Amino acid sequence: MDIAAGHRRVYGITEPDRRLRCWGGGNRGGHEVDLSDVVGAAMGELHTCVLDGKGSVLCWGNNDRGQLGDGSRTYRAQPTPVDLPTVLAIEARPDSTCALLESGTVSCWGANTVPGDTRRLRPSIVLELDDVEQLLGPGRAQRTDGSIVEWKPVDHLPADFTGPNLVAGKSSGYTVGPA
């Protein structure tokens, strides 16, 4: 059984049917849902996303910062599809989610704290980040050449930031572009 833990809840993916099982939480992304063919799960503070065997992402729970990627800020009790091309892996931060796409690029959504700003209510490509083969955790990935790259949510970058910085051999500070 593959296991993933989030804020006050744990999810397990059973073998061989790849069903999602849940413990704890009870509300805001922690209740049980009936899903099969699940190959990955990622949990933020109060939201959950899963990756199915077809490369599709479904999210549910709290959505006040756009962390479900459905274009709204509406709480969803049931899994809601995220409009993305084929996804290979997913990772979550407390209020955002990122997906590694089959193209080798990374798309992120959520952590939208600016009133009237809708840029991150839907998935957006992380600018200047491509050739990725593996997500290593929230905000970190490994490229096909073995290099490790890091990025931060736009909320944590200075207003005049224009692109990645090379810091101690690691690229960091990628921004999230328009959907």
Contacts in CASP RR format, 6 or more apart in sequence:
PFRMAT RR
TARGET T0000
AUTHOR 0000-0000-0000
METHOD contacts of the structure
MODEL  1
MDIAAGHRRVYGITEPDRRLRCWGGGNRGGHEVDLSDVVGAAMGELHTCV
LDGKGSVLCWGNNDRGQLGDGSRTYRAQPTPVDLPTVLAIEARPDSTCAL
LESGTVSCWGANTVPGDTRRLRPSIVLELDDVEQLLGPGRAQRTDGSIVE
WKPVDHLPADFTGPNLVAGKSSGYTVGPA
1 12 0 8 1.000
1 13 0 8 1.000
1 14 0 8 1.000
1 15 0 8 1.000
2 12 0 8 1.000
2 13 0 8 1.000
2 40 0 8 1.000
2 41 0 8 1.000
3 10 0 8 1.000
3 11 0 8 1.000
3 12 0 8 1.000
3 13 0 8 1.000
4 10 0 8 1.000
4 11 0 8 1.000
4 12 0 8 1.000
4 40 0 8 1.000
4 41 0 8 1.000
4 42 0 8 1.000
4 43 0 8 1.000
5 11 0 8 1.000
5 43 0 8 1.000
6 43 0 8 1.000
6 44 0 8 1.000
6 45 0 8 1.000
7 25 0 8 1.000
7 43 0 8 1.000
7 44 0 8 1.000
7 45 0 8 1.000
7 46 0 8 1.000
7 94 0 8 1.000
8 24 0 8 1.000
8 25 0 8 1.000
8 30 0 8 1.000
9 22 0 8 1.000
9 23 0 8 1.000
9 24 0 8 1.000
9 25 0 8 1.000
9 26 0 8 1.000
9 29 0 8 1.000
9 30 0 8 1.000
9 43 0 8 1.000
9 48 0 8 1.000
10 22 0 8 1.000
10 23 0 8 1.000
10 24 0 8 1.000
11 20 0 8 1.000
11 21 0 8 1.000
11 22 0 8 1.000
11 23 0 8 1.000
11 41 0 8 1.000
11 43 0 8 1.000
11 48 0 8 1.000
12 20 0 8 1.000
12 21 0 8 1.000
12 22 0 8 1.000
12 41 0 8 1.000
13 19 0 8 1.000
13 20 0 8 1.000
13 21 0 8 1.000
13 38 0 8 1.000
13 39 0 8 1.000
13 40 0 8 1.000
13 41 0 8 1.000
14 21 0 8 1.000
17 36 0 8 1.000
18 36 0 8 1.000
18 37 0 8 1.000
18 38 0 8 1.000
18 39 0 8 1.000
18 53 0 8 1.000
19 35 0 8 1.000
19 36 0 8 1.000
19 38 0 8 1.000
20 33 0 8 1.000
20 35 0 8 1.000
20 36 0 8 1.000
20 38 0 8 1.000
20 41 0 8 1.000
20 50 0 8 1.000
21 32 0 8 1.000
22 30 0 8 1.000
22 31 0 8 1.000
22 32 0 8 1.000
22 33 0 8 1.000
24 30 0 8 1.000
25 31 0 8 1.000
28 46 0 8 1.000
28 47 0 8 1.000
28 61 0 8 1.000
28 62 0 8 1.000
28 75 0 8 1.000
29 43 0 8 1.000
29 46 0 8 1.000
29 47 0 8 1.000
29 48 0 8 1.000
29 60 0 8 1.000
29 61 0 8 1.000
29 62 0 8 1.000
30 48 0 8 1.000
30 61 0 8 1.000
31 77 0 8 1.000
33 60 0 8 1.000
33 78 0 8 1.000
33 79 0 8 1.000
35 50 0 8 1.000
35 52 0 8 1.000
35 58 0 8 1.000
35 79 0 8 1.000
37 52 0 8 1.000
37 53 0 8 1.000
37 54 0 8 1.000
38 50 0 8 1.000
38 51 0 8 1.000
38 52 0 8 1.000
38 53 0 8 1.000
39 51 0 8 1.000
39 52 0 8 1.000
39 53 0 8 1.000
39 55 0 8 1.000
40 50 0 8 1.000
40 51 0 8 1.000
40 89 0 8 1.000
40 90 0 8 1.000
41 48 0 8 1.000
41 49 0 8 1.000
41 50 0 8 1.000
41 51 0 8 1.000
41 90 0 8 1.000
42 48 0 8 1.000
42 49 0 8 1.000
42 50 0 8 1.000
42 51 0 8 1.000
42 90 0 8 1.000
42 91 0 8 1.000
42 92 0 8 1.000
42 97 0 8 1.000
43 49 0 8 1.000
43 92 0 8 1.000
44 67 0 8 1.000
44 92 0 8 1.000
44 93 0 8 1.000
44 94 0 8 1.000
44 95 0 8 1.000
44 97 0 8 1.000
45 62 0 8 1.000
45 94 0 8 1.000
45 95 0 8 1.000
46 61 0 8 1.000
46 62 0 8 1.000
47 59 0 8 1.000
47 60 0 8 1.000
47 61 0 8 1.000
47 62 0 8 1.000
47 63 0 8 1.000
47 67 0 8 1.000
47 68 0 8 1.000
47 92 0 8 1.000
47 95 0 8 1.000
47 97 0 8 1.000
48 59 0 8 1.000
48 60 0 8 1.000
48 61 0 8 1.000
48 92 0 8 1.000
49 57 0 8 1.000
49 58 0 8 1.000
49 59 0 8 1.000
49 68 0 8 1.000
49 82 0 8 1.000
49 90 0 8 1.000
49 92 0 8 1.000
49 97 0 8 1.000
50 57 0 8 1.000
50 58 0 8 1.000
50 59 0 8 1.000
50 79 0 8 1.000
50 90 0 8 1.000
51 57 0 8 1.000
51 87 0 8 1.000
51 89 0 8 1.000
51 90 0 8 1.000
51 99 0 8 1.000
52 58 0 8 1.000
54 86 0 8 1.000
55 86 0 8 1.000
55 87 0 8 1.000
55 88 0 8 1.000
56 81 0 8 1.000
56 82 0 8 1.000
56 84 0 8 1.000
56 87 0 8 1.000
57 81 0 8 1.000
57 82 0 8 1.000
57 84 0 8 1.000
57 87 0 8 1.000
57 90 0 8 1.000
57 97 0 8 1.000
57 99 0 8 1.000
58 79 0 8 1.000
58 80 0 8 1.000
58 81 0 8 1.000
58 82 0 8 1.000
59 67 0 8 1.000
59 68 0 8 1.000
59 69 0 8 1.000
59 70 0 8 1.000
59 76 0 8 1.000
59 79 0 8 1.000
59 80 0 8 1.000
59 82 0 8 1.000
59 97 0 8 1.000
60 68 0 8 1.000
60 76 0 8 1.000
60 77 0 8 1.000
60 78 0 8 1.000
60 79 0 8 1.000
60 80 0 8 1.000
61 68 0 8 1.000
61 75 0 8 1.000
61 76 0 8 1.000
61 77 0 8 1.000
62 75 0 8 1.000
63 69 0 8 1.000
63 70 0 8 1.000
63 72 0 8 1.000
63 73 0 8 1.000
63 74 0 8 1.000
63 75 0 8 1.000
63 76 0 8 1.000
64 73 0 8 1.000
64 75 0 8 1.000
65 73 0 8 1.000
65 95 0 8 1.000
65 96 0 8 1.000
65 110 0 8 1.000
65 111 0 8 1.000
65 112 0 8 1.000
65 113 0 8 1.000
66 72 0 8 1.000
66 73 0 8 1.000
66 95 0 8 1.000
66 96 0 8 1.000
66 109 0 8 1.000
66 110 0 8 1.000
66 111 0 8 1.000
66 112 0 8 1.000
66 120 0 8 1.000
66 121 0 8 1.000
67 92 0 8 1.000
67 95 0 8 1.000
67 96 0 8 1.000
67 97 0 8 1.000
67 109 0 8 1.000
67 110 0 8 1.000
67 111 0 8 1.000
68 76 0 8 1.000
68 80 0 8 1.000
68 82 0 8 1.000
68 97 0 8 1.000
68 109 0 8 1.000
69 82 0 8 1.000
69 97 0 8 1.000
69 109 0 8 1.000
69 110 0 8 1.000
69 121 0 8 1.000
69 122 0 8 1.000
69 123 0 8 1.000
70 76 0 8 1.000
70 80 0 8 1.000
70 81 0 8 1.000
70 82 0 8 1.000
70 121 0 8 1.000
70 122 0 8 1.000
71 118 0 8 1.000
71 121 0 8 1.000
71 122 0 8 1.000
72 121 0 8 1.000
73 112 0 8 1.000
73 121 0 8 1.000
82 99 0 8 1.000
82 109 0 8 1.000
82 123 0 8 1.000
83 122 0 8 1.000
83 123 0 8 1.000
84 99 0 8 1.000
84 101 0 8 1.000
84 107 0 8 1.000
84 123 0 8 1.000
85 101 0 8 1.000
85 102 0 8 1.000
85 103 0 8 1.000
86 101 0 8 1.000
86 102 0 8 1.000
87 99 0 8 1.000
87 100 0 8 1.000
87 101 0 8 1.000
87 102 0 8 1.000
88 100 0 8 1.000
88 101 0 8 1.000
88 102 0 8 1.000
88 104 0 8 1.000
89 99 0 8 1.000
89 100 0 8 1.000
89 134 0 8 1.000
89 135 0 8 1.000
90 97 0 8 1.000
90 98 0 8 1.000
90 99 0 8 1.000
90 100 0 8 1.000
90 135 0 8 1.000
91 97 0 8 1.000
91 98 0 8 1.000
91 135 0 8 1.000
91 137 0 8 1.000
91 138 0 8 1.000
91 139 0 8 1.000
92 98 0 8 1.000
92 138 0 8 1.000
93 111 0 8 1.000
93 138 0 8 1.000
93 139 0 8 1.000
93 153 0 8 1.000
95 110 0 8 1.000
95 111 0 8 1.000
96 108 0 8 1.000
96 109 0 8 1.000
96 110 0 8 1.000
96 111 0 8 1.000
96 120 0 8 1.000
96 138 0 8 1.000
96 153 0 8 1.000
97 108 0 8 1.000
97 109 0 8 1.000
97 110 0 8 1.000
98 106 0 8 1.000
98 107 0 8 1.000
98 108 0 8 1.000
98 109 0 8 1.000
98 126 0 8 1.000
98 135 0 8 1.000
98 138 0 8 1.000
98 139 0 8 1.000
99 106 0 8 1.000
99 107 0 8 1.000
99 108 0 8 1.000
99 123 0 8 1.000
100 106 0 8 1.000
100 132 0 8 1.000
100 134 0 8 1.000
100 135 0 8 1.000
100 141 0 8 1.000
101 107 0 8 1.000
103 130 0 8 1.000
104 130 0 8 1.000
104 131 0 8 1.000
104 132 0 8 1.000
104 133 0 8 1.000
105 125 0 8 1.000
105 126 0 8 1.000
105 129 0 8 1.000
105 130 0 8 1.000
105 132 0 8 1.000
106 125 0 8 1.000
106 126 0 8 1.000
106 129 0 8 1.000
106 132 0 8 1.000
106 135 0 8 1.000
106 141 0 8 1.000
107 123 0 8 1.000
107 124 0 8 1.000
107 125 0 8 1.000
107 126 0 8 1.000
108 120 0 8 1.000
108 123 0 8 1.000
108 124 0 8 1.000
108 126 0 8 1.000
108 153 0 8 1.000
108 176 0 8 1.000
109 120 0 8 1.000
109 121 0 8 1.000
109 122 0 8 1.000
109 123 0 8 1.000
109 124 0 8 1.000
110 120 0 8 1.000
110 121 0 8 1.000
110 153 0 8 1.000
111 120 0 8 1.000
111 153 0 8 1.000
111 154 0 8 1.000
111 155 0 8 1.000
112 118 0 8 1.000
112 119 0 8 1.000
112 120 0 8 1.000
112 121 0 8 1.000
113 155 0 8 1.000
119 154 0 8 1.000
119 176 0 8 1.000
119 177 0 8 1.000
119 178 0 8 1.000
119 179 0 8 1.000
120 154 0 8 1.000
120 176 0 8 1.000
122 179 0 8 1.000
123 179 0 8 1.000
124 176 0 8 1.000
124 177 0 8 1.000
124 178 0 8 1.000
124 179 0 8 1.000
125 176 0 8 1.000
125 177 0 8 1.000
126 151 0 8 1.000
126 174 0 8 1.000
126 175 0 8 1.000
126 176 0 8 1.000
126 177 0 8 1.000
127 163 0 8 1.000
127 174 0 8 1.000
127 175 0 8 1.000
127 176 0 8 1.000
127 177 0 8 1.000
128 163 0 8 1.000
128 164 0 8 1.000
128 174 0 8 1.000
129 141 0 8 1.000
129 149 0 8 1.000
129 151 0 8 1.000
129 164 0 8 1.000
129 174 0 8 1.000
131 143 0 8 1.000
131 144 0 8 1.000
131 145 0 8 1.000
132 141 0 8 1.000
132 142 0 8 1.000
132 143 0 8 1.000
132 144 0 8 1.000
132 149 0 8 1.000
133 142 0 8 1.000
133 143 0 8 1.000
133 144 0 8 1.000
133 146 0 8 1.000
134 141 0 8 1.000
134 142 0 8 1.000
135 141 0 8 1.000
136 142 0 8 1.000
136 148 0 8 1.000
139 150 0 8 1.000
139 151 0 8 1.000
139 152 0 8 1.000
140 148 0 8 1.000
140 149 0 8 1.000
140 150 0 8 1.000
141 148 0 8 1.000
141 149 0 8 1.000
142 148 0 8 1.000
142 149 0 8 1.000
143 149 0 8 1.000
147 169 0 8 1.000
147 170 0 8 1.000
147 171 0 8 1.000
148 170 0 8 1.000
149 164 0 8 1.000
149 170 0 8 1.000
149 171 0 8 1.000
149 172 0 8 1.000
149 174 0 8 1.000
150 170 0 8 1.000
150 171 0 8 1.000
150 172 0 8 1.000
150 173 0 8 1.000
150 174 0 8 1.000
151 164 0 8 1.000
151 172 0 8 1.000
151 173 0 8 1.000
151 174 0 8 1.000
151 175 0 8 1.000
152 172 0 8 1.000
152 173 0 8 1.000
152 174 0 8 1.000
153 176 0 8 1.000
154 175 0 8 1.000
154 176 0 8 1.000
157 173 0 8 1.000
157 175 0 8 1.000
161 173 0 8 1.000
161 175 0 8 1.000
163 173 0 8 1.000
163 174 0 8 1.000
163 175 0 8 1.000
164 171 0 8 1.000
164 172 0 8 1.000
164 173 0 8 1.000
164 174 0 8 1.000
165 171 0 8 1.000
165 172 0 8 1.000
165 173 0 8 1.000
END
